[in-house]
Amino acid sequence: MTATQTDDTELWTMDDLARVLRRPRNTLRNDRSRRPETLPPAIKTPGRREPLWRPADVREWLASHLEKR
């Protein structure tokens, strides 16, 4: 995974998130603009077009979507 390092905190790019969620990057971009509630919470930093994601936030979001049996 190619990650951006900021203050010793790993941040994932859109490509990283696409690999983790096993969804096409374009689908994530569309969902981000049309249905942001279907994606994990992102970090939007000044001067950067695309958001970044903290791995811990993505893991927590995934855990909250586990199917109950």
Stockholm file with secondary structure:
# STOCKHOLM 1.0

chainA/1-69         MTATQTDDTELWTMDDLARVLRRPRNTLRNDRSRRPETLPPAIKTPGRREPLWRPADVREWLASHLEKR
#=GR chainA/1-69 SS CCEEEETTEEEECHHHHHHHHTCCHHHHHHHHHHCGGGSCCCBCCTTCSSCBBCHHHHHHHHHHTCCCC
#=GC SS_cons        CCEEEETTEEEECHHHHHHHHTCCHHHHHHHHHHCGGGSCCCBCCTTCSSCBBCHHHHHHHHHHTCCCC
//
